[in-house]
Amino acid sequence: MMVGLSFIKEDIENIANVISTVLNVDVTIVDDNLIRIAGTGQYKEKVGERVSEKSAFGVSLSTGKSFIIENPRQDHICNLCEIKESCNEFAEVSSPIKIEDKIYGVIGLIAFSIEQKNNLLENKTKLMDFLNKMADLICSKILAEMKSYQLKLEATRLQMLLNNMDKGVVSIDKFGNINKWNEKFVQIFKLKSNIENKSIFKILDFITLEDIKNLKKHKVISFNFNKESYIFSGICNINPIIVDETIKGYVLYFTDKLSTIKDFNKITTGEYNVRFSNIIGISDAIKNVKRKADIASKSFSTVLITGESGTGKELLARAIHNNSERSKNSFIAINCAAIPDTLLESELFGYEEGAFTGAKKGGKIGKFELANKGTLFLDEIGDMSIHLQGKLLRVLQEREIDKVGGSKAIQIDVRIIAATNKDLEKMVKNGEFREDLYYRLNVLPIKIPPLRERKEDIYSLVEHIITKYSKKLNKHVSSIDSQAMNKILEYPWYGNVRELENVIEYGINMCNTDTIKLTDLPEKLKCEYKYNEDNYEDTITPLSELEKKEIIKALNKFKKFKKDKEKAAHALGISRATLYRKLKEYKIVSD
Ligand SMILES: Nc1ncnc2c1ncn2[C@@H]1O[C@H](COP(=O)(O)OP(=O)(O)OP(=O)(O)O)[C@@H](O)[C@H]1O
């Protein structure tokens, strides 16, 4: 502990003056380094100088004892003193300032006249008593200083800890008045002026007295903070400070919703961390796709990925994002086909509180806002209604969004990657897709060819999928035999890599050795099922085979949706019961 007499210099000077006035003698006080820190009379000039170790002060400091030198120069204590000969003192008292065993300094009283000497010696006992009291006073000042120094140190440590947190933190009293906060809090809410004692409800309007009133357990609030054109979407945790069963206030901490989502994504699945190296394939076609994607990742321009279902469009979009400068921010994906048009609008753009009946309290943050500074992946863009296409076009042109029920536009910085398995050009010709939007999206087009056009990729994909699913299913399958592999190579893979994954997953489940055999594969692969685009027009395909093919196509198309069978049956124009009967009839395995 670094506290010494010099910390309470002002108090020491006052005490020295008091003693001097009361006793009519000169007073000098030295610290534990024998530095004079206070002095009256002729010692005033000598403050700051060091006193000799061999002086009476030095002896008091080293022995912890009090002395009264009645006859300076003759007293045995003066024997060693270097300035003995020039000493003009008439008497001296020196008394150590002690707290337990630690000596902090010495108080000295000096008489420079016979009168002062008599004064000192006549009241010897009272004097020592008074000096001890003064020493005690100094000690209590030192202890108080130590305490406040410790508190200051503790407070600085705590503030440093708080400032180094990645969360914004603020503490308020039970009426909502701010008393402590960290730098991050000021940063995330862009606060400028001093906020001490200000009401949290005025600064952050998403928190109300109702939120904290009588709150005994912790509570979480999801919020959107909007200030000028700045948007911050986050999560606020409110924790009561309870001392002796009474609520004394609350500590609130704030986290960024994006980072929470990102952390969640990172934790729950490795898929979100896709790199180009995770896109498997050796064909020129896939190499070309990767080359274009690499270029796209270094640009801000909109990317349009086309390809049949299951070719890896989303995988590629994630890899582009992760390889781009935006990788530290969110990748938000939305499937435009999976959400009804009315809902899609609020999913994309969000809405303000009270925008319509049933609008949630606090409003809703749209995907565009969520993806701010990151990437928004608009999957199945071909399924977006003409009405929303218009709105999207405006966002792409203006780089700002209008929330439903919102009064002002919000600036956004989002990189768009769109994807579709539809022929957008054809849709444009048919008036189903806005031409202007098509050109806005198609800045950097990347087409992923279907798997059947790059069969050489199948080997490495199969190997990759076996490893992935073996691990996932906790099985020890490591290879596939040539008969099974040949069937896989022959199969047309309308569902592309997703279908290949399903088949291999099925095979691994069925397999009871370390090698997948033909018998482990689903029935659909074992029947003669040839697809030849060149002579497709001449070949007559039995109707049953066509039917089977369309059923498989429909199953694959709707596989990842809820109620997939119902959707497939609807698309095929048959009932669900008929679909199940046909699955049985054609021995189509489907989960
Ligand atoms: N080249 C590849 N390497 C490794 N895995 C792949 C590859 N292509 C696709 N996949 C895998 O296939 C599955 C389907 O991919 P993804 O969902 O990206 O396809 P998609 O084209 O977006 O499909 P849809 O159009 O139906 O949404 C995923 O599990 C993905 O990991």
Ligand as a Chemical Component Dictionary entry (heavy atoms), coordinates in Angstrom:
data_LIG
# 
_chem_comp.id                   LIG 
_chem_comp.type                 NON-POLYMER 
_chem_comp.pdbx_formal_charge   0 
_chem_comp.three_letter_code    LIG 
# 
loop_
_chem_comp_atom.comp_id 
_chem_comp_atom.atom_id 
_chem_comp_atom.alt_atom_id 
_chem_comp_atom.type_symbol 
_chem_comp_atom.charge 
_chem_comp_atom.model_Cartn_x 
_chem_comp_atom.model_Cartn_y 
_chem_comp_atom.model_Cartn_z 
_chem_comp_atom.pdbx_ordinal 
LIG N1  N1  N 0 -20.249 -28.648 -54.320 1  
LIG C1  C1  C 0 -20.726 -29.040 -53.145 2  
LIG N2  N2  N 0 -19.895 -29.518 -52.210 3  
LIG C2  C2  C 0 -20.376 -29.939 -51.022 4  
LIG N3  N3  N 0 -21.659 -29.917 -50.679 5  
LIG C3  C3  C 0 -22.534 -29.446 -51.575 6  
LIG C4  C4  C 0 -22.125 -28.968 -52.844 7  
LIG N4  N4  N 0 -23.202 -28.547 -53.516 8  
LIG C5  C5  C 0 -24.244 -28.726 -52.691 9  
LIG N5  N5  N 0 -23.864 -29.268 -51.528 10 
LIG C6  C6  C 0 -24.743 -29.654 -50.411 11 
LIG O1  O1  O 0 -26.016 -29.970 -50.962 12 
LIG C7  C7  C 0 -27.065 -29.488 -50.154 13 
LIG C8  C8  C 0 -27.917 -28.537 -50.940 14 
LIG O2  O2  O 0 -27.199 -27.336 -51.178 15 
LIG P1  P1  P 0 -27.901 -25.911 -51.169 16 
LIG O3  O3  O 0 -28.984 -25.883 -50.157 17 
LIG O4  O4  O 0 -26.838 -24.924 -51.110 18 
LIG O5  O5  O 0 -28.575 -25.946 -52.598 19 
LIG P2  P2  P 0 -29.513 -24.883 -53.286 20 
LIG O6  O6  O 0 -29.084 -24.849 -54.693 21 
LIG O7  O7  O 0 -29.503 -23.621 -52.522 22 
LIG O8  O8  O 0 -30.913 -25.597 -53.154 23 
LIG P3  P3  P 0 -32.388 -24.949 -53.330 24 
LIG O9  O9  O 0 -32.443 -24.266 -54.654 25 
LIG O10 O10 O 0 -33.268 -26.141 -53.265 26 
LIG O11 O11 O 0 -32.545 -24.018 -52.169 27 
LIG C9  C9  C 0 -26.428 -28.845 -48.957 28 
LIG O12 O12 O 0 -26.378 -29.763 -47.904 29 
LIG C10 C10 C 0 -25.027 -28.526 -49.432 30 
LIG O13 O13 O 0 -24.121 -28.561 -48.360 31 
# 
loop_
_chem_comp_bond.comp_id 
_chem_comp_bond.atom_id_1 
_chem_comp_bond.atom_id_2 
_chem_comp_bond.value_order 
_chem_comp_bond.pdbx_ordinal 
LIG N1  C1  SING 1  
LIG C1  N2  SING 2  
LIG C1  C4  DOUB 3  
LIG N2  C2  DOUB 4  
LIG C2  N3  SING 5  
LIG N3  C3  DOUB 6  
LIG C3  C4  SING 7  
LIG C3  N5  SING 8  
LIG C4  N4  SING 9  
LIG N4  C5  DOUB 10 
LIG C5  N5  SING 11 
LIG N5  C6  SING 12 
LIG C6  O1  SING 13 
LIG C6  C10 SING 14 
LIG O1  C7  SING 15 
LIG C7  C8  SING 16 
LIG C7  C9  SING 17 
LIG C8  O2  SING 18 
LIG O2  P1  SING 19 
LIG P1  O3  DOUB 20 
LIG P1  O4  SING 21 
LIG P1  O5  SING 22 
LIG O5  P2  SING 23 
LIG P2  O6  DOUB 24 
LIG P2  O7  SING 25 
LIG P2  O8  SING 26 
LIG O8  P3  SING 27 
LIG P3  O9  DOUB 28 
LIG P3  O10 SING 29 
LIG P3  O11 SING 30 
LIG C9  O12 SING 31 
LIG C9  C10 SING 32 
LIG C10 O13 SING 33 
# 
